Amino acid sequence: VSRLDPHEMLREVEWSTLFFFVGLFILVEGVVHVGIVGGIAERIAAAANGDVAVASLAILWFSAGASAIIDNIPYTATAIPVVQQLVDSGMAPDALWWSLALGACLGGNLTIIGASANVVVSNMAEREGHSITFFMFLKYGALTVAASMVISTIYVWIRYLN
């Protein structure tokens, strides 16, 4: 339809990035299937003992750490049932959902694999001869995430838990 050579177009596809995410989504679905996500929800609920402040801050900080390792999109997809289970147990939904959104989004800035955009940019930079190493990214990401998470903690506390 576009009259472009399909072979030429397929050479431009970021195959390593696509296969990385295919594997990542398979792994995350396996984690959900074996019950790890449900176990985490039960532990957070038990540790919080009905206290929405404890649950919200646990979700906020755990989400930041987990999304830096797993990637924020599949992490969020797996964490939604955790938060829903806590909401269904009677906890305030706004604090929990915002904690998940902020933690998962901002935690993805910690590592190259923490967000899809990070992986794509890293691969594009490498292709152009500008290597961004994992530890170089981590050095700047740690400062960014630390500041973002402190601000997020204060925001969630003042807005929803005070």
TORDRENTOR-318058 format. One record per residue (C-alpha): residue number from 0; residue in one letter; z, y negated, x negated. Coordinates in Angstrom, 3 decimals. Each point is the difference from the previous one (the first is absolute). Last residue first. Layout:
N
REC   num   residuo          z          y          x
REC   NUM         a          Z          Y          X
...
% end
This chain:
162
REC   num   residuo          z          y          x
REC   161         n     56.477    -13.889      3.829
REC   160         l     -2.112      3.141     -0.042
REC   159         y     -3.412     -1.075      1.237
REC   158         r     -1.047     -3.374     -1.445
REC   157         i      2.707     -0.592     -2.605
REC   156         w      0.163      3.548     -1.363
REC   155         v     -3.733      0.647      0.261
REC   154         y     -0.759     -3.264     -1.810
REC   153         i      2.614      0.512     -2.724
REC   152         t     -1.283      3.503     -0.665
REC   151         s     -3.575     -1.244      0.006
REC   150         i      0.779     -2.727     -2.562
REC   149         v      1.710      2.540     -2.260
REC   148         m     -2.929      2.376      0.527
REC   147         s     -2.608     -2.579     -0.917
REC   146         a      1.811     -1.016     -3.204
REC   145         a      0.382      3.611     -1.137
REC   144         v     -3.548      0.845      1.059
REC   143         t     -1.577     -2.799     -2.013
REC   142         l      2.076      0.645     -3.098
REC   141         a     -0.666      3.726      0.135
REC   140         g     -3.713     -0.528      0.644
REC   139         y     -0.457     -2.038     -3.162
REC   138         k      1.365      2.703     -2.286
REC   137         l     -1.369      2.799      2.191
REC   136         f     -3.578     -1.264     -0.369
REC   135         m      0.285      0.068     -3.777
REC   134         f      1.715      3.383      0.256
REC   133         f     -2.816      1.576      2.023
REC   132         t     -2.654     -1.449     -2.259
REC   131         i     -2.496     -2.622      1.108
REC   130         s     -3.180      0.498     -2.020
REC   129         h     -2.504     -2.820     -0.037
REC   128         g     -3.371      1.513     -0.946
REC   127         e     -1.845     -0.702      3.263
REC   126         r      0.449      3.594      1.176
REC   125         e      3.694     -0.233     -0.801
REC   124         a      0.313     -3.169      2.102
REC   123         m     -1.724      1.737      2.926
REC   122         n      2.302      3.007     -0.294
REC   121         s      3.106     -2.203     -0.126
REC   120         v     -1.259     -2.079      2.914
REC   119         v     -0.548      3.099      2.149
REC   118         v      3.356      1.527     -0.884
REC   117         n      1.887     -3.236      0.670
REC   116         a     -1.821     -0.504      3.297
REC   115         s      1.104      3.419      1.183
REC   114         a      3.633     -0.852     -0.592
REC   113         g      2.842      1.531     -1.990
REC   112         i     -2.265      1.913     -2.398
REC   111         i     -0.192     -2.935     -2.424
REC   110         t      3.752     -0.403      0.207
REC   109         l      2.591     -2.459      1.340
REC   108         n     -2.179     -1.851      2.508
REC   107         g      0.219      2.852      2.506
REC   106         g      3.675     -0.816      0.394
REC   105         l     -0.978     -3.180      1.844
REC   104         c     -1.850      1.700      2.831
REC   103         a      2.265      3.006      0.450
REC   102         g      3.200     -2.026     -0.202
REC   101         l     -1.198     -2.825      2.246
REC   100         a     -1.478      2.183      2.720
REC    99         l      2.834      2.539     -0.012
REC    98         s      2.678     -2.683      0.119
REC    97         w     -1.921     -1.792      2.733
REC    96         w     -0.068      3.176      2.081
REC    95         l      3.722      0.670     -0.486
REC    94         a      1.197     -3.548      0.698
REC    93         d     -2.178     -0.285      3.102
REC    92         p      0.943      3.406      1.434
REC    91         a      3.750     -0.411      0.426
REC    90         m      1.521      3.488     -0.266
REC    89         g      0.319      2.224      3.061
REC    88         s     -0.832      3.485     -1.298
REC    87         d     -3.610     -0.568      1.090
REC    86         v     -0.196     -2.881     -2.473
REC    85         l      1.172      2.331     -2.790
REC    84         q     -2.577      2.625      0.988
REC    83         q     -2.691     -2.666      0.135
REC    82         v      0.963     -1.158     -3.492
REC    81         v     -0.397      3.499     -1.422
REC    80         p     -3.165      0.641      2.031
REC    79         i     -1.548     -3.165     -1.511
REC    78         a      0.929      1.055     -3.535
REC    77         t     -2.929      2.402     -0.482
REC    76         a     -2.645     -2.561      0.935
REC    75         t      1.819     -2.639     -2.032
REC    74         y     -0.058      2.256     -3.053
REC    73         p     -3.699      0.718      0.526
REC    72         i     -0.741     -3.738     -0.072
REC    71         n      2.505     -1.079     -2.646
REC    70         d     -1.037      2.272     -2.804
REC    69         i      2.237      2.987     -0.933
REC    68         i      1.831     -1.381     -3.030
REC    67         a      0.326     -3.719      0.737
REC    66         s      0.175      0.834      3.706
REC    65         a      3.092      2.115     -0.603
REC    64         g      1.919     -2.675     -1.867
REC    63         a     -0.731     -2.763      2.484
REC    62         s      0.570      2.302      2.955
REC    61         f      3.393      1.063     -1.357
REC    60         w      0.981     -3.668     -0.328
REC    59         l     -0.933     -1.089      3.527
REC    58         i      0.937      3.297      1.653
REC    57         a      3.471     -0.068     -1.533
REC    56         l      0.353     -3.685      0.934
REC    55         s     -0.901      0.755      3.597
REC    54         a      2.203      3.098      0.284
REC    53         v      3.056     -1.736     -1.457
REC    52         a     -0.482     -3.033      2.235
REC    51         v     -0.729      2.149      3.066
REC    50         d      3.403      1.685     -0.245
REC    49         g     -0.158      3.130      2.170
REC    48         n      1.548      2.255     -2.642
REC    47         a     -2.267     -1.550     -2.643
REC    46         a      0.402      3.000     -2.292
REC    45         a     -0.702      2.437      2.863
REC    44         a     -3.029     -1.965      1.212
REC    43         i     -1.333     -0.327     -3.547
REC    42         r      0.553      3.713     -0.581
REC    41         e     -1.687      1.008      3.279
REC    40         a     -2.977     -2.233     -0.674
REC    39         i     -0.356      1.426     -3.513
REC    38         g      0.093      3.543      1.356
REC    37         g     -2.675     -0.810      2.551
REC    36         v     -2.208     -1.316     -2.785
REC    35         i      0.586      3.075     -2.171
REC    34         g     -0.909      2.333      2.828
REC    33         v     -2.598      2.291     -1.573
REC    32         h     -2.792     -1.614      2.039
REC    31         v      0.865     -3.579     -0.978
REC    30         v     -0.111      0.789     -3.730
REC    29         g     -3.234      1.957      0.514
REC    28         e     -1.520     -2.986      1.780
REC    27         v      0.946     -2.140     -2.991
REC    26         l     -1.666      2.398     -2.426
REC    25         i     -3.228      0.113      2.004
REC    24         f      0.005     -3.804      0.241
REC    23         l      0.440     -0.281     -3.766
REC    22         g     -2.729      2.484     -0.772
REC    21         v     -2.513     -1.865      2.137
REC    20         f      1.268     -3.260     -1.477
REC    19         f     -0.637      1.086     -3.583
REC    18         f     -3.356      1.460      1.013
REC    17         l     -1.108     -3.381      1.344
REC    16         t      1.263     -1.865     -3.060
REC    15         s     -1.747      2.370     -2.407
REC    14         w     -3.199     -0.276      2.033
REC    13         e     -0.183     -3.804     -0.117
REC    12         v     -3.505     -0.121      1.513
REC    11         e     -2.616     -1.802     -2.104
REC    10         r     -1.841      3.187     -1.004
REC     9         l     -0.350      0.834      3.720
REC     8         m     -2.051     -3.191      0.498
REC     7         e     -2.479      0.922     -2.722
REC     6         h     -0.458      3.491      1.395
REC     5         p     -0.381     -1.398      3.531
REC     4         d     -2.917     -2.246     -1.087
REC     3         l      0.058     -3.001      2.286
REC     2         r     -2.432     -0.292      2.911
REC     1         s      2.854     -1.164      2.248
REC     0         v     -0.908      2.439      2.779
% end
